[in-house]
């Protein structure tokens, strides 16, 4: 069973997640061939699908253990968004007002 949406994994765990994807792809390919009747040795193909499923189950257990041992902590999506809003508000309130007041007092600051 494939995950609906794969969570981000630590680099150690991502290797296992990638191995699971490969195994699931192989299993799906054989299952598709079986469904379309493209496999001459049906019993051998079914055995291969079952073997792959056991490997996938084993790897998923490894992944679960890995995630517990190496949890991935992601950064917030917008780590500086609030800081940017605070900065923009500060600039708008203080620096713009300050600049306008300086311009009124010292016209030579208008040199571009």
N, C-alpha and C positions, 0 to 999 in steps of 0.2 A: 504494500500500500504506500503510495507516494504521499509526501507531505503536501498539503494544499499551498502553503506558503512557507518557504524555508527561512528559518530565523538566521541571523548572522551568527557565525561560529568563530571561535578563536582559531588561529592558524593551525594548531594541533588538531582540533576537531574538524576543521574544514577538509583536511585530507581524507578523513573517514567518510564525511558526507559526500565527497567527490567519488569515492570508491563505491558507495551505495548507489549513486546515480548511474555509474557505469554498469554495475550488476543489474540494476532495474532495467536499463536499456537493453542489455543482452537478453534478459528474461522476456521483455516485451516483444523483441524481435522474433524470438523463437515461438512465442505464443501466437504472434500474428501469422507466422509461416504455418503453424499447425492449423489455425483457423481457416486459412486459405487452401489447405491441402497441399502445400508445397514441400512437405517433409516426407520422404519415403519411409523412414524408420520412425513411425509415430511413437512407439514405446520408448525408444532411446531419447527422443525429443522431450517427451513427458518427464522422463527421468532427469534430463538436463534442467528442465524448468524447476522441478522439485529441488534439485541440488542448488540451483541459483537462489531459490527462495530461502533455503536453509542458510546460505551464506549471507543473504540480505538480512535475515533475522539476527544472525550473529553480529554483523556489522552495526545494526541498529542498537543492539545492546552495548557494543563498544562505544558508539556515539553518545548514548545516554550517560554512560560512565564518564566519558571524556568531558561532556558538558558540565557534569557535577564537579569534576576536578578542575576544569579550566573554563569557568563561565566567561562569556563575552560581555563586556560592558561597553555599550555604544555611547558615543557622544550625543548630546541633544542635537536635534535636526538643525536648529538655529541657535548655536551657542552665544552669538553676539547680538541677536535681534533686540533684546531688551536694552542692552548696553547702547546699541546704535540709537534706539528711540530716546534714551536719556541724553545722549550726546547731542542729537539733533535738537531736542528741546532746549538744552543748555545754550547751544549756539544761537538758536532763535531768540531766546529771552535775553541773554546777556551780551554776547559778542556783537550781534547785529545792533542792539541798542547802544552798546559802547561805541561801535564804529560810527553810527549816526551822530552821536554826541561829539565824538572827536572831529568829525567832518565839519560840524557846525562851528566848532571852536578853532580848528586849524585847517583852513581851506587848502593848504599845500599838500595835504594828505590825499587829495583827489587825483594826484598824478598817477597815470595808468602805465 
